[in-house]
Amino acid sequence: MSPADRPRKSDDIDGGWAKRAARKQETRRDAASGKSADRDSASAGNRGGQGNSESRQPYRSDRDTTGYRGRADRRFEGKPRRTEKPVDRTSRESGYGAGRSESGRTGYGRADRSAQAPGGKGARAWDDKRTGRPEGRGYKSDAEDFGRRRSSEGDSFGGRRSSDAGRSSGGYRSDASGRGADPGSGSHRRRGADDVGGRPERPSSAQRSARSAAKPVGAEKTSGKRARRTGSVDPAREVALEVLRAVRERDAYANLVLPGLLRDRRVSGRDAALATELAYGACRTQGLLDAVIAHGAGRSVEEIDGPLLDVLRLGVYQLLRTRIGAHAAVDTSVALARAEFGAGKSGFVNAVLRRAGEKTAEEWVEELAPEDPVGRLAFEYAHPTWIAQAFADALGARAGELRDLLAADDDRPVVHLVARPGEITAEELALVTGGEEGRWSPYAVYLEGGDPGKLEPVREGMAAVQDEGSQLVALSLTRAPLEGPDGGRWLDLCAGPGGKAALLGALAAIDRFQVDAVEPAEHRAELVRKATHDLPVRVHVVDGRDSGLEPGYDRILVDAPCTGLGALRRRPEARWRRSPADVRDLVVLQRELLTAAWDLLRPGGVVVYSTCSPHLAETVSIVADHVRRTGAVELDTRDLLPGVTDVGDGPAAQLWPHRHGTDAMFMAALRKPS
Ligand SMILES: C[S@@+](CC[C@H](N)C(=O)[O-])C[C@H]1O[C@@H](n2cnc3c(N)ncnc32)[C@H](O)[C@@H]1O
């Protein structure tokens, strides 16, 4: 039986988690104060194969009546637990249709208005006029709730989509599902010329006072005096604009830049949530936005100055993909442009946005999308056509699911945690975090919101953020049947940043096995070291194609460098950075890495080849070529994923965001004939 399949849930979880967390803290304190290493090793558990038998089943033997259950009950007293609440998984995981309106609009207008005028009566009256709700009916608290939420993209900040907020905050749900879900109804859906026509509405006094503290983007570099004088740019949009600029000018990753900016500018709560939505949303939908901008400007976007284009993208995103009021979208964009470039260019921004606001997103799709079905869907869901085509090819006979897939790809992913085997069970982790146990991996927990970095089990290294699909890849390696006994030599040939190496290491520790982890990039190797520091994992900073490691491994994971097309939802700008040329380059490396792994594998051993891309050239083509060249025996990978449905016709397995709620991970298990 592989370690992954051992009984994992304690009969009684009292004491286990809390006691182990306390031990870890004690160990760290002792280490800091130089206390005996003997006691450290005795109390910290038994890593790296040096331990006693407790390391094999630590959470079974580890009980304490003062422990976990009592503490958890006290800690979560009065709070609803997600495990006790029926959850509409289908709607959350296939996301788009239920979670967002058909038009892709999100409910950020509410948060936005609150951000501009916290509790401000003027802004609220305006809001209520447009929504038809009785004045003052609780939108502020909805927005606050929304502001506290986060996405897995945002690392430490960010908001979840309106529908998610609605699920937990009651009042907002009917609003989102009623008005937002129907593309043809509701006061926010269609904006006539009166909404955006003429000059933008003068902001309310509450809006003006909330904005007055804001310092315009790039004020120091560009037009500081003018910017300070106008003083009408809100901090959320300033930050979002800076993210767009960093992505465009420096090829930065939005989800790496944003948290630092929010911290530096002290933007938090609702403003942080709004900044996150605007920055990520505008990055993600760039293709659609640019088509509308080019149409409105009467020239291609390449002919528009980059910084000005950023302002336009931010504005058009608000107009087409959020329920932020048209006048607020235009007004704030014009203010940003004026602060940055002066009155002349702000007039250009005003004109382009007015044109963009003359139609809904659906109407722009009707007018501007290509006619072929894949190109049209790609345009509608703001994906490059070649990527949508690659998805359709990988879906094969079920290419009819392309719309669902693209929609799920546009949705913010739910945060998945992995409960480190031997440290904490998924059941315990779900209770501690208020999360929900995963559907497919015995170690997965879904988190509704919040910053996972602040959770105690994560801080203590007992759990980590990891997509459930990635967990299944690591588990499939440990479950694959070998010929002959497992000698306990495992290899992760492409390990950085170490998510799968950590799960493999935790499972290996239970059997006192050893994992070698290869990563050629030093900074990524350092991340592997951090992720696996208390596990039996040795990190080698070498090229996997020429590692110099001793052959004879029982199990090898080749989680190959790939285009990442299966994880686009995690990297807002990624889809516009990739090109078909990347595929051509990467398949060469992928083939070479799989060959190198094969040479390091013992007869009867198993390689799992995986990618976070469903592109056929990176997946089944690589495997078929390898089988042809080496005579590898292709195992039925579906057998290694018990309970996971709908992963294809085999022998390889393909996960999908719209079917499984995971990244689109591909995996194939290959055994070397004895
Ligand atoms: C898809 S990522 C692996 C993710 C990792 N398994 C995890 O779960 O955290 C691919 C990794 O392969 C590394 N890589 C790139 N070229 C490589 C090579 N020639 N040999 C080994 N690893 C390589 C990349 O630096 C990257 O960290």
The ligand as an SDF file (V2000), in Angstrom:
LIG
                    3D

 27 29  0  0  0  0  0  0  0  0999 V2000
    6.2690   23.2130  -13.8120 C   0  0  0  0  0  0  0  0  0  0  0  0
    7.5850   23.7260  -12.8740 S   0  0  0  0  0  0  0  0  0  0  0  0
    7.6440   22.5060  -11.6150 C   0  0  0  0  0  0  0  0  0  0  0  0
    6.7090   22.7660  -10.4870 C   0  0  0  0  0  0  0  0  0  0  0  0
    7.0230   21.9340   -9.2780 C   0  0  0  0  0  0  0  0  0  0  0  0
    7.0260   20.5370   -9.5910 N   0  0  0  0  0  0  0  0  0  0  0  0
    6.0840   22.2000   -8.1360 C   0  0  0  0  0  0  0  0  0  0  0  0
    5.1180   21.4480   -7.9530 O   0  0  0  0  0  0  0  0  0  0  0  0
    6.2860   23.1690   -7.4100 O   0  0  0  0  0  0  0  0  0  0  0  0
    8.9600   23.3010  -13.8550 C   0  0  0  0  0  0  0  0  0  0  0  0
   10.2860   23.5620  -13.1860 C   0  0  0  0  0  0  0  0  0  0  0  0
   11.2890   22.9910  -14.0200 O   0  0  0  0  0  0  0  0  0  0  0  0
   12.4270   23.8020  -13.9430 C   0  0  0  0  0  0  0  0  0  0  0  0
   13.3140   23.5130  -15.0810 N   0  0  0  0  0  0  0  0  0  0  0  0
   13.4980   24.2290  -16.2100 C   0  0  0  0  0  0  0  0  0  0  0  0
   14.4470   23.6650  -16.9600 N   0  0  0  0  0  0  0  0  0  0  0  0
   14.8590   22.5570  -16.3020 C   0  0  0  0  0  0  0  0  0  0  0  0
   15.8280   21.5890  -16.5650 C   0  0  0  0  0  0  0  0  0  0  0  0
   16.5780   21.6300  -17.6710 N   0  0  0  0  0  0  0  0  0  0  0  0
   15.9980   20.6100  -15.6570 N   0  0  0  0  0  0  0  0  0  0  0  0
   15.2450   20.5390  -14.5380 C   0  0  0  0  0  0  0  0  0  0  0  0
   14.3200   21.4560  -14.2410 N   0  0  0  0  0  0  0  0  0  0  0  0
   14.1290   22.4570  -15.1110 C   0  0  0  0  0  0  0  0  0  0  0  0
   11.8760   25.1950  -13.9340 C   0  0  0  0  0  0  0  0  0  0  0  0
   12.8240   26.0980  -13.4020 O   0  0  0  0  0  0  0  0  0  0  0  0
   10.6460   25.0200  -13.0550 C   0  0  0  0  0  0  0  0  0  0  0  0
   10.9720   25.3330  -11.7290 O   0  0  0  0  0  0  0  0  0  0  0  0
  1  2  1  0
  2  3  1  0
  2 10  1  0
  3  4  1  0
  4  5  1  0
  5  6  1  0
  5  7  1  0
  7  8  2  0
  7  9  1  0
 10 11  1  0
 11 12  1  0
 11 26  1  0
 12 13  1  0
 13 14  1  0
 13 24  1  0
 14 15  1  0
 14 23  1  0
 15 16  2  0
 16 17  1  0
 17 18  1  0
 17 23  2  0
 18 19  1  0
 18 20  2  0
 20 21  1  0
 21 22  2  0
 22 23  1  0
 24 25  1  0
 24 26  1  0
 26 27  1  0
M  CHG  2   2   1   9  -1
M  END
$$$$
